[in-house]
């Protein structure tokens, strides 16, 4: 994982996600999840492309089950978009980069 994507835990979630002054894409994932491994490099690429415009974070659902439960994460990968402390949109499953870029662009509006 690069510096462009922050590894977030229950302890750092409020500061890194809820109190962020920008749009935050949070990748809920697990080490055993095949589709998560497909999405991870796409998230890395997007984090570099949108650097300075928004933030990117990853949450391991096995290590942070309370966060997964709090946000009703039923399938992974789930890419949740947070703005001003609230989930404003989400995508479940491995989706093409172009689809994520389109969603990000509309949310950054």
Backbone atoms as SQL, in Angstrom:
CREATE TABLE atoms (id INTEGER PRIMARY KEY, chain TEXT, resi INTEGER, resn TEXT, atom TEXT, x REAL, y REAL, z REAL);
INSERT INTO atoms VALUES
  (1, 'A', 1, 'UNK', 'N', 0.846, -1.189, 0.000),
  (2, 'A', 1, 'UNK', 'CA', 0.000, 0.000, 0.000),
  (3, 'A', 1, 'UNK', 'C', 0.886, 1.245, 0.000),
  (4, 'A', 2, 'UNK', 'N', 0.519, 2.205, -0.801),
  (5, 'A', 2, 'UNK', 'CA', 1.309, 3.427, -0.912),
  (6, 'A', 2, 'UNK', 'C', 0.880, 4.439, 0.154),
  (7, 'A', 3, 'UNK', 'N', 1.608, 5.547, 0.182),
  (8, 'A', 3, 'UNK', 'CA', 1.263, 6.623, 1.114),
  (9, 'A', 3, 'UNK', 'C', -0.023, 7.326, 0.696),
  (10, 'A', 4, 'UNK', 'N', -0.436, 7.141, -0.550),
  (11, 'A', 4, 'UNK', 'CA', -1.636, 7.801, -1.061),
  (12, 'A', 4, 'UNK', 'C', -2.916, 7.211, -0.454),
  (13, 'A', 5, 'UNK', 'N', -2.831, 5.963, 0.026),
  (14, 'A', 5, 'UNK', 'CA', -3.990, 5.292, 0.630),
  (15, 'A', 5, 'UNK', 'C', -3.651, 5.006, 2.088),
  (16, 'A', 6, 'UNK', 'N', -4.470, 5.537, 2.986),
  (17, 'A', 6, 'UNK', 'CA', -4.233, 5.381, 4.417),
  (18, 'A', 6, 'UNK', 'C', -4.865, 4.101, 4.944),
  (19, 'A', 7, 'UNK', 'N', -4.130, 3.373, 5.755),
  (20, 'A', 7, 'UNK', 'CA', -4.682, 2.194, 6.424),
  (21, 'A', 7, 'UNK', 'C', -5.362, 2.686, 7.697),
  (22, 'A', 8, 'UNK', 'N', -6.678, 2.542, 7.762),
  (23, 'A', 8, 'UNK', 'CA', -7.466, 3.102, 8.859),
  (24, 'A', 8, 'UNK', 'C', -7.952, 1.986, 9.778),
  (25, 'A', 9, 'UNK', 'N', -7.974, 2.288, 11.066),
  (26, 'A', 9, 'UNK', 'CA', -8.486, 1.361, 12.075),
  (27, 'A', 9, 'UNK', 'C', -9.601, 2.057, 12.851),
  (28, 'A', 10, 'UNK', 'N', -10.200, 1.332, 13.766),
  (29, 'A', 10, 'UNK', 'CA', -11.242, 1.915, 14.614),
  (30, 'A', 10, 'UNK', 'C', -10.711, 3.154, 15.341),
  (31, 'A', 11, 'UNK', 'N', -9.449, 3.083, 15.787),
  (32, 'A', 11, 'UNK', 'CA', -8.859, 4.197, 16.532),
  (33, 'A', 11, 'UNK', 'C', -8.674, 5.458, 15.695),
  (34, 'A', 12, 'UNK', 'N', -8.389, 5.299, 14.407),
  (35, 'A', 12, 'UNK', 'CA', -8.100, 6.469, 13.578),
  (36, 'A', 12, 'UNK', 'C', -9.260, 6.859, 12.661),
  (37, 'A', 13, 'UNK', 'N', -10.337, 6.080, 12.674),
  (38, 'A', 13, 'UNK', 'CA', -11.447, 6.283, 11.746),
  (39, 'A', 13, 'UNK', 'C', -12.072, 7.678, 11.844),
  (40, 'A', 14, 'UNK', 'N', -12.382, 8.120, 13.045),
  (41, 'A', 14, 'UNK', 'CA', -13.034, 9.423, 13.205),
  (42, 'A', 14, 'UNK', 'C', -12.193, 10.537, 12.591),
  (43, 'A', 15, 'UNK', 'N', -10.910, 10.539, 12.907),
  (44, 'A', 15, 'UNK', 'CA', -10.031, 11.594, 12.416),
  (45, 'A', 15, 'UNK', 'C', -9.784, 11.465, 10.909),
  (46, 'A', 16, 'UNK', 'N', -9.476, 10.258, 10.446),
  (47, 'A', 16, 'UNK', 'CA', -9.084, 10.067, 9.049),
  (48, 'A', 16, 'UNK', 'C', -10.248, 10.090, 8.068),
  (49, 'A', 17, 'UNK', 'N', -11.443, 9.728, 8.531),
  (50, 'A', 17, 'UNK', 'CA', -12.584, 9.633, 7.610),
  (51, 'A', 17, 'UNK', 'C', -13.684, 10.640, 7.966),
  (52, 'A', 18, 'UNK', 'N', -14.215, 10.537, 9.158),
  (53, 'A', 18, 'UNK', 'CA', -15.372, 11.363, 9.515),
  (54, 'A', 18, 'UNK', 'C', -15.044, 12.846, 9.604),
  (55, 'A', 19, 'UNK', 'N', -13.819, 13.177, 10.050),
  (56, 'A', 19, 'UNK', 'CA', -13.456, 14.584, 10.218),
  (57, 'A', 19, 'UNK', 'C', -12.614, 15.117, 9.062),
  (58, 'A', 20, 'UNK', 'N', -12.429, 14.301, 8.032),
  (59, 'A', 20, 'UNK', 'CA', -11.666, 14.761, 6.868),
  (60, 'A', 20, 'UNK', 'C', -12.415, 15.905, 6.211),
  (61, 'A', 21, 'UNK', 'N', -11.701, 16.866, 5.717),
  (62, 'A', 21, 'UNK', 'CA', -12.334, 18.021, 5.090),
  (63, 'A', 21, 'UNK', 'C', -12.664, 17.798, 3.620),
  (64, 'A', 22, 'UNK', 'N', -12.468, 16.570, 3.159),
  (65, 'A', 22, 'UNK', 'CA', -12.675, 16.271, 1.741),
  (66, 'A', 22, 'UNK', 'C', -13.528, 15.016, 1.593),
  (67, 'A', 23, 'UNK', 'N', -13.867, 14.710, 0.346),
  (68, 'A', 23, 'UNK', 'CA', -14.483, 13.428, 0.016),
  (69, 'A', 23, 'UNK', 'C', -13.468, 12.339, 0.345),
  (70, 'A', 24, 'UNK', 'N', -13.928, 11.235, 0.946),
  (71, 'A', 24, 'UNK', 'CA', -13.044, 10.120, 1.280),
  (72, 'A', 24, 'UNK', 'C', -13.630, 8.836, 0.704),
  (73, 'A', 25, 'UNK', 'N', -12.826, 8.118, -0.083),
  (74, 'A', 25, 'UNK', 'CA', -13.203, 6.790, -0.550),
  (75, 'A', 25, 'UNK', 'C', -12.611, 5.797, 0.441),
  (76, 'A', 26, 'UNK', 'N', -13.465, 4.978, 1.049),
  (77, 'A', 26, 'UNK', 'CA', -13.014, 3.964, 1.993),
  (78, 'A', 26, 'UNK', 'C', -13.229, 2.587, 1.382),
  (79, 'A', 27, 'UNK', 'N', -12.136, 1.847, 1.247),
  (80, 'A', 27, 'UNK', 'CA', -12.163, 0.496, 0.693),
  (81, 'A', 27, 'UNK', 'C', -12.256, -0.489, 1.858),
  (82, 'A', 28, 'UNK', 'N', -13.434, -1.083, 2.038),
  (83, 'A', 28, 'UNK', 'CA', -13.612, -2.136, 3.049),
  (84, 'A', 28, 'UNK', 'C', -13.198, -3.448, 2.386),
  (85, 'A', 29, 'UNK', 'N', -12.199, -4.137, 2.946),
  (86, 'A', 29, 'UNK', 'CA', -11.603, -5.308, 2.299),
  (87, 'A', 29, 'UNK', 'C', -11.163, -6.341, 3.337),
  (88, 'A', 30, 'UNK', 'N', -10.686, -7.485, 2.840),
  (89, 'A', 30, 'UNK', 'CA', -10.083, -8.520, 3.698),
  (90, 'A', 30, 'UNK', 'C', -9.007, -9.241, 2.887),
  (91, 'A', 31, 'UNK', 'N', -8.032, -9.819, 3.583),
  (92, 'A', 31, 'UNK', 'CA', -6.889, -10.445, 2.912),
  (93, 'A', 31, 'UNK', 'C', -7.292, -11.651, 2.076),
  (94, 'A', 32, 'UNK', 'N', -8.332, -12.363, 2.465),
  (95, 'A', 32, 'UNK', 'CA', -8.759, -13.583, 1.775),
  (96, 'A', 32, 'UNK', 'C', -9.672, -13.315, 0.575),
  (97, 'A', 33, 'UNK', 'N', -10.021, -12.079, 0.345),
  (98, 'A', 33, 'UNK', 'CA', -11.015, -11.699, -0.667),
  (99, 'A', 33, 'UNK', 'C', -10.366, -11.493, -2.040),
  (100, 'A', 34, 'UNK', 'N', -10.703, -12.371, -2.989),
  (101, 'A', 34, 'UNK', 'CA', -10.164, -12.269, -4.341),
  (102, 'A', 34, 'UNK', 'C', -10.503, -10.972, -5.047),
  (103, 'A', 35, 'UNK', 'N', -11.791, -10.593, -5.102),
  (104, 'A', 35, 'UNK', 'CA', -12.144, -9.330, -5.753),
  (105, 'A', 35, 'UNK', 'C', -11.468, -8.111, -5.104),
  (106, 'A', 36, 'UNK', 'N', -11.190, -8.192, -3.795),
  (107, 'A', 36, 'UNK', 'CA', -10.498, -7.092, -3.106),
  (108, 'A', 36, 'UNK', 'C', -9.104, -6.895, -3.703),
  (109, 'A', 37, 'UNK', 'N', -8.463, -8.014, -4.060),
  (110, 'A', 37, 'UNK', 'CA', -7.121, -7.948, -4.644),
  (111, 'A', 37, 'UNK', 'C', -7.153, -7.344, -6.046),
  (112, 'A', 38, 'UNK', 'N', -8.288, -7.473, -6.717),
  (113, 'A', 38, 'UNK', 'CA', -8.452, -6.874, -8.045),
  (114, 'A', 38, 'UNK', 'C', -8.654, -5.363, -7.916),
  (115, 'A', 39, 'UNK', 'N', -9.417, -4.952, -6.912),
  (116, 'A', 39, 'UNK', 'CA', -9.750, -3.535, -6.724),
  (117, 'A', 39, 'UNK', 'C', -8.586, -2.742, -6.129),
  (118, 'A', 40, 'UNK', 'N', -7.756, -3.371, -5.312),
  (119, 'A', 40, 'UNK', 'CA', -6.687, -2.655, -4.596),
  (120, 'A', 40, 'UNK', 'C', -5.786, -1.813, -5.508),
  (121, 'A', 41, 'UNK', 'N', -5.256, -2.374, -6.608),
  (122, 'A', 41, 'UNK', 'CA', -4.401, -1.527, -7.455),
  (123, 'A', 41, 'UNK', 'C', -5.164, -0.395, -8.136),
  (124, 'A', 42, 'UNK', 'N', -6.443, -0.592, -8.392),
  (125, 'A', 42, 'UNK', 'CA', -7.270, 0.463, -8.986),
  (126, 'A', 42, 'UNK', 'C', -7.422, 1.611, -7.986),
  (127, 'A', 43, 'UNK', 'N', -7.663, 1.275, -6.725),
  (128, 'A', 43, 'UNK', 'CA', -7.780, 2.294, -5.676),
  (129, 'A', 43, 'UNK', 'C', -6.463, 3.063, -5.549),
  (130, 'A', 44, 'UNK', 'N', -5.338, 2.346, -5.617),
  (131, 'A', 44, 'UNK', 'CA', -4.018, 2.991, -5.557),
  (132, 'A', 44, 'UNK', 'C', -3.850, 3.998, -6.707),
  (133, 'A', 45, 'UNK', 'N', -4.205, 3.575, -7.921),
  (134, 'A', 45, 'UNK', 'CA', -4.089, 4.453, -9.092),
  (135, 'A', 45, 'UNK', 'C', -4.962, 5.693, -8.927),
  (136, 'A', 46, 'UNK', 'N', -6.195, 5.490, -8.486),
  (137, 'A', 46, 'UNK', 'CA', -7.114, 6.617, -8.295),
  (138, 'A', 46, 'UNK', 'C', -6.607, 7.564, -7.220),
  (139, 'A', 47, 'UNK', 'N', -6.016, 7.007, -6.162),
  (140, 'A', 47, 'UNK', 'CA', -5.490, 7.836, -5.072),
  (141, 'A', 47, 'UNK', 'C', -4.401, 8.770, -5.599),
  (142, 'A', 48, 'UNK', 'N', -3.585, 8.273, -6.512),
  (143, 'A', 48, 'UNK', 'CA', -2.528, 9.120, -7.089),
  (144, 'A', 48, 'UNK', 'C', -3.124, 10.149, -8.044),
  (145, 'A', 49, 'UNK', 'N', -4.114, 9.735, -8.819),
  (146, 'A', 49, 'UNK', 'CA', -4.739, 10.649, -9.783),
  (147, 'A', 49, 'UNK', 'C', -5.513, 11.780, -9.101),
  (148, 'A', 50, 'UNK', 'N', -6.130, 11.482, -7.966),
  (149, 'A', 50, 'UNK', 'CA', -6.967, 12.472, -7.284),
  (150, 'A', 50, 'UNK', 'C', -6.289, 13.069, -6.049),
  (151, 'A', 51, 'UNK', 'N', -4.981, 12.912, -5.966),
  (152, 'A', 51, 'UNK', 'CA', -4.232, 13.446, -4.827),
  (153, 'A', 51, 'UNK', 'C', -4.471, 14.942, -4.701),
  (154, 'A', 52, 'UNK', 'N', -4.772, 15.378, -3.481),
  (155, 'A', 52, 'UNK', 'CA', -5.040, 16.788, -3.237),
  (156, 'A', 52, 'UNK', 'C', -6.499, 17.170, -3.427),
  (157, 'A', 53, 'UNK', 'N', -7.275, 16.308, -4.089),
  (158, 'A', 53, 'UNK', 'CA', -8.689, 16.590, -4.322),
  (159, 'A', 53, 'UNK', 'C', -9.586, 15.831, -3.356),
  (160, 'A', 54, 'UNK', 'N', -9.112, 14.672, -2.905),
  (161, 'A', 54, 'UNK', 'CA', -9.882, 13.830, -1.984),
  (162, 'A', 54, 'UNK', 'C', -8.919, 12.877, -1.285),
  (163, 'A', 55, 'UNK', 'N', -9.439, 12.102, -0.348),
  (164, 'A', 55, 'UNK', 'CA', -8.610, 11.156, 0.405),
  (165, 'A', 55, 'UNK', 'C', -9.059, 9.729, 0.130),
  (166, 'A', 56, 'UNK', 'N', -8.149, 8.798, 0.360),
  (167, 'A', 56, 'UNK', 'CA', -8.419, 7.378, 0.159),
  (168, 'A', 56, 'UNK', 'C', -7.973, 6.610, 1.390),
  (169, 'A', 57, 'UNK', 'N', -8.796, 5.637, 1.797),
  (170, 'A', 57, 'UNK', 'CA', -8.490, 4.847, 2.989),
  (171, 'A', 57, 'UNK', 'C', -8.892, 3.396, 2.765),
  (172, 'A', 58, 'UNK', 'N', -8.240, 2.506, 3.508),
  (173, 'A', 58, 'UNK', 'CA', -8.577, 1.080, 3.465),
  (174, 'A', 58, 'UNK', 'C', -8.869, 0.626, 4.896),
  (175, 'A', 59, 'UNK', 'N', -9.908, -0.204, 5.032),
  (176, 'A', 59, 'UNK', 'CA', -10.250, -0.775, 6.334),
  (177, 'A', 59, 'UNK', 'C', -10.364, -2.276, 6.178),
  (178, 'A', 60, 'UNK', 'N', -9.525, -3.000, 6.895),
  (179, 'A', 60, 'UNK', 'CA', -9.571, -4.459, 6.895),
  (180, 'A', 60, 'UNK', 'C', -10.759, -4.875, 7.772),
  (181, 'A', 61, 'UNK', 'N', -11.761, -5.490, 7.155),
  (182, 'A', 61, 'UNK', 'CA', -12.988, -5.824, 7.884),
  (183, 'A', 61, 'UNK', 'C', -12.776, -6.927, 8.916),
  (184, 'A', 62, 'UNK', 'N', -11.784, -7.784, 8.704),
  (185, 'A', 62, 'UNK', 'CA', -11.494, -8.828, 9.696),
  (186, 'A', 62, 'UNK', 'C', -10.881, -8.233, 10.959),
  (187, 'A', 63, 'UNK', 'N', -10.066, -7.199, 10.783),
  (188, 'A', 63, 'UNK', 'CA', -9.401, -6.555, 11.919),
  (189, 'A', 63, 'UNK', 'C', -10.263, -5.469, 12.554),
  (190, 'A', 64, 'UNK', 'N', -11.267, -4.993, 11.826),
  (191, 'A', 64, 'UNK', 'CA', -12.130, -3.908, 12.312),
  (192, 'A', 64, 'UNK', 'C', -13.603, -4.248, 12.097),
  (193, 'A', 65, 'UNK', 'N', -14.070, -5.347, 12.710),
  (194, 'A', 65, 'UNK', 'CA', -15.457, -5.772, 12.486),
  (195, 'A', 65, 'UNK', 'C', -16.495, -4.756, 12.977),
  (196, 'A', 66, 'UNK', 'N', -16.141, -3.957, 13.982),
  (197, 'A', 66, 'UNK', 'CA', -17.089, -2.955, 14.486),
  (198, 'A', 66, 'UNK', 'C', -17.414, -1.909, 13.425),
  (199, 'A', 67, 'UNK', 'N', -16.398, -1.508, 12.662),
  (200, 'A', 67, 'UNK', 'CA', -16.629, -0.526, 11.597),
  (201, 'A', 67, 'UNK', 'C', -17.448, -1.130, 10.461),
  (202, 'A', 68, 'UNK', 'N', -17.134, -2.370, 10.118),
  (203, 'A', 68, 'UNK', 'CA', -17.897, -3.044, 9.064),
  (204, 'A', 68, 'UNK', 'C', -19.359, -3.167, 9.472),
  (205, 'A', 69, 'UNK', 'N', -19.585, -3.486, 10.716),
  (206, 'A', 69, 'UNK', 'CA', -20.946, -3.620, 11.223),
  (207, 'A', 69, 'UNK', 'C', -21.650, -2.264, 11.262),
  (208, 'A', 70, 'UNK', 'N', -20.943, -1.241, 11.734),
  (209, 'A', 70, 'UNK', 'CA', -21.522, 0.103, 11.853),
  (210, 'A', 70, 'UNK', 'C', -22.045, 0.607, 10.510),
  (211, 'A', 71, 'UNK', 'N', -21.328, 0.268, 9.430),
  (212, 'A', 71, 'UNK', 'CA', -21.721, 0.743, 8.107),
  (213, 'A', 71, 'UNK', 'C', -22.390, -0.337, 7.267),
  (214, 'A', 72, 'UNK', 'N', -22.846, -1.388, 7.941),
  (215, 'A', 72, 'UNK', 'CA', -23.670, -2.418, 7.305),
  (216, 'A', 72, 'UNK', 'C', -22.996, -3.038, 6.083),
  (217, 'A', 73, 'UNK', 'N', -21.694, -3.292, 6.208),
  (218, 'A', 73, 'UNK', 'CA', -20.939, -3.876, 5.103),
  (219, 'A', 73, 'UNK', 'C', -21.271, -5.364, 5.048),
  (220, 'A', 74, 'UNK', 'N', -21.948, -5.767, 3.980),
  (221, 'A', 74, 'UNK', 'CA', -22.397, -7.158, 3.824),
  (222, 'A', 74, 'UNK', 'C', -21.556, -7.931, 2.823),
  (223, 'A', 75, 'UNK', 'N', -20.936, -7.219, 1.878),
  (224, 'A', 75, 'UNK', 'CA', -20.097, -7.843, 0.869),
  (225, 'A', 75, 'UNK', 'C', -18.849, -7.012, 0.678),
  (226, 'A', 76, 'UNK', 'N', -17.756, -7.673, 0.350),
  (227, 'A', 76, 'UNK', 'CA', -16.519, -6.938, 0.098),
  (228, 'A', 76, 'UNK', 'C', -15.959, -7.359, -1.255),
  (229, 'A', 77, 'UNK', 'N', -15.266, -6.479, -1.913),
  (230, 'A', 77, 'UNK', 'CA', -14.960, -5.120, -1.456),
  (231, 'A', 77, 'UNK', 'C', -16.195, -4.214, -1.538),
  (232, 'A', 78, 'UNK', 'N', -16.311, -3.348, -0.547),
  (233, 'A', 78, 'UNK', 'CA', -17.278, -2.259, -0.599),
  (234, 'A', 78, 'UNK', 'C', -16.479, -0.969, -0.580),
  (235, 'A', 79, 'UNK', 'N', -16.706, -0.138, -1.572),
  (236, 'A', 79, 'UNK', 'CA', -16.069, 1.168, -1.631),
  (237, 'A', 79, 'UNK', 'C', -17.119, 2.188, -1.225),
  (238, 'A', 80, 'UNK', 'N', -16.944, 2.734, -0.028),
  (239, 'A', 80, 'UNK', 'CA', -17.909, 3.703, 0.505),
  (240, 'A', 80, 'UNK', 'C', -17.328, 5.107, 0.368),
  (241, 'A', 81, 'UNK', 'N', -18.171, 6.031, -0.052),
  (242, 'A', 81, 'UNK', 'CA', -17.759, 7.418, -0.216),
  (243, 'A', 81, 'UNK', 'C', -18.329, 8.233, 0.936),
  (244, 'A', 82, 'UNK', 'N', -17.445, 8.855, 1.706),
  (245, 'A', 82, 'UNK', 'CA', -17.836, 9.660, 2.858),
  (246, 'A', 82, 'UNK', 'C', -17.621, 11.134, 2.548),
  (247, 'A', 83, 'UNK', 'N', -18.600, 11.938, 2.940),
  (248, 'A', 83, 'UNK', 'CA', -18.489, 13.390, 2.811),
  (249, 'A', 83, 'UNK', 'C', -19.114, 13.991, 4.056),
  (250, 'A', 84, 'UNK', 'N', -18.368, 14.857, 4.718),
  (251, 'A', 84, 'UNK', 'CA', -18.841, 15.523, 5.938),
  (252, 'A', 84, 'UNK', 'C', -19.341, 14.516, 6.968),
  (253, 'A', 85, 'UNK', 'N', -18.645, 13.378, 7.081),
  (254, 'A', 85, 'UNK', 'CA', -18.954, 12.394, 8.109),
  (255, 'A', 85, 'UNK', 'C', -20.061, 11.410, 7.768),
  (256, 'A', 86, 'UNK', 'N', -20.614, 11.507, 6.562),
  (257, 'A', 86, 'UNK', 'CA', -21.707, 10.625, 6.168),
  (258, 'A', 86, 'UNK', 'C', -21.373, 9.853, 4.900),
  (259, 'A', 87, 'UNK', 'N', -21.932, 8.644, 4.795),
  (260, 'A', 87, 'UNK', 'CA', -21.804, 7.881, 3.561),
  (261, 'A', 87, 'UNK', 'C', -22.742, 8.518, 2.540),
  (262, 'A', 88, 'UNK', 'N', -22.182, 8.938, 1.414),
  (263, 'A', 88, 'UNK', 'CA', -22.996, 9.580, 0.383),
  (264, 'A', 88, 'UNK', 'C', -23.232, 8.656, -0.814),
  (265, 'A', 89, 'UNK', 'N', -22.430, 7.586, -0.911),
  (266, 'A', 89, 'UNK', 'CA', -22.596, 6.623, -1.992),
  (267, 'A', 89, 'UNK', 'C', -21.711, 5.423, -1.691),
  (268, 'A', 90, 'UNK', 'N', -21.971, 4.310, -2.376),
  (269, 'A', 90, 'UNK', 'CA', -21.087, 3.161, -2.238),
  (270, 'A', 90, 'UNK', 'C', -21.207, 2.244, -3.438),
  (271, 'A', 91, 'UNK', 'N', -20.145, 1.473, -3.643),
  (272, 'A', 91, 'UNK', 'CA', -20.075, 0.508, -4.728),
  (273, 'A', 91, 'UNK', 'C', -19.637, -0.812, -4.103),
  (274, 'A', 92, 'UNK', 'N', -20.349, -1.889, -4.423),
  (275, 'A', 92, 'UNK', 'CA', -19.996, -3.206, -3.898),
  (276, 'A', 92, 'UNK', 'C', -19.470, -4.065, -5.038),
  (277, 'A', 93, 'UNK', 'N', -18.340, -4.700, -4.798),
  (278, 'A', 93, 'UNK', 'CA', -17.759, -5.594, -5.798),
  (279, 'A', 93, 'UNK', 'C', -16.649, -4.934, -6.591),
  (280, 'A', 94, 'UNK', 'N', -15.985, -5.756, -7.391),
  (281, 'A', 94, 'UNK', 'CA', -14.910, -5.264, -8.249),
  (282, 'A', 94, 'UNK', 'C', -15.531, -4.620, -9.477),
  (283, 'A', 95, 'UNK', 'N', -15.335, -3.328, -9.621),
  (284, 'A', 95, 'UNK', 'CA', -15.899, -2.587, -10.749),
  (285, 'A', 95, 'UNK', 'C', -14.755, -1.953, -11.541),
  (286, 'A', 96, 'UNK', 'N', -14.992, -1.664, -12.812),
  (287, 'A', 96, 'UNK', 'CA', -13.946, -1.058, -13.640),
  (288, 'A', 96, 'UNK', 'C', -13.535, 0.326, -13.137),
  (289, 'A', 97, 'UNK', 'N', -12.285, 0.667, -13.393),
  (290, 'A', 97, 'UNK', 'CA', -11.745, 1.964, -12.983),
  (291, 'A', 97, 'UNK', 'C', -12.582, 3.115, -13.549),
  (292, 'A', 98, 'UNK', 'N', -13.001, 2.991, -14.804),
  (293, 'A', 98, 'UNK', 'CA', -13.778, 4.060, -15.443),
  (294, 'A', 98, 'UNK', 'C', -15.076, 4.335, -14.675),
  (295, 'A', 99, 'UNK', 'N', -15.701, 3.280, -14.171),
  (296, 'A', 99, 'UNK', 'CA', -16.937, 3.443, -13.410),
  (297, 'A', 99, 'UNK', 'C', -16.666, 4.187, -12.102),
  (298, 'A', 100, 'UNK', 'N', -15.558, 3.855, -11.442),
  (299, 'A', 100, 'UNK', 'CA', -15.207, 4.546, -10.201),
  (300, 'A', 100, 'UNK', 'C', -14.855, 6.007, -10.468),
  (301, 'A', 101, 'UNK', 'N', -14.114, 6.268, -11.537),
  (302, 'A', 101, 'UNK', 'CA', -13.767, 7.652, -11.884),
  (303, 'A', 101, 'UNK', 'C', -15.018, 8.479, -12.134),
  (304, 'A', 102, 'UNK', 'N', -15.973, 7.905, -12.824),
  (305, 'A', 102, 'UNK', 'CA', -17.216, 8.604, -13.119),
  (306, 'A', 102, 'UNK', 'C', -17.958, 8.959, -11.818),
  (307, 'A', 103, 'UNK', 'N', -18.003, 7.998, -10.906),
  (308, 'A', 103, 'UNK', 'CA', -18.681, 8.222, -9.625),
  (309, 'A', 103, 'UNK', 'C', -17.945, 9.308, -8.821),
  (310, 'A', 104, 'UNK', 'N', -16.627, 9.209, -8.773),
  (311, 'A', 104, 'UNK', 'CA', -15.825, 10.198, -8.035),
  (312, 'A', 104, 'UNK', 'C', -16.049, 11.583, -8.621),
  (313, 'A', 105, 'UNK', 'N', -15.973, 11.690, -9.947),
  (314, 'A', 105, 'UNK', 'CA', -16.150, 12.994, -10.591),
  (315, 'A', 105, 'UNK', 'C', -17.515, 13.598, -10.280),
  (316, 'A', 106, 'UNK', 'N', -18.553, 12.753, -10.254),
  (317, 'A', 106, 'UNK', 'CA', -19.894, 13.276, -9.950),
  (318, 'A', 106, 'UNK', 'C', -19.989, 13.705, -8.490),
  (319, 'A', 107, 'UNK', 'N', -19.318, 12.967, -7.581),
  (320, 'A', 107, 'UNK', 'CA', -19.364, 13.329, -6.165),
  (321, 'A', 107, 'UNK', 'C', -18.521, 14.561, -5.862),
  (322, 'A', 108, 'UNK', 'N', -17.434, 14.744, -6.592),
  (323, 'A', 108, 'UNK', 'CA', -16.610, 15.943, -6.399),
  (324, 'A', 108, 'UNK', 'C', -17.292, 17.149, -7.015),
  (325, 'A', 109, 'UNK', 'N', -18.112, 16.867, -8.057),
  (326, 'A', 109, 'UNK', 'CA', -18.964, 17.828, -8.740),
  (327, 'A', 109, 'UNK', 'C', -18.410, 19.198, -8.855);
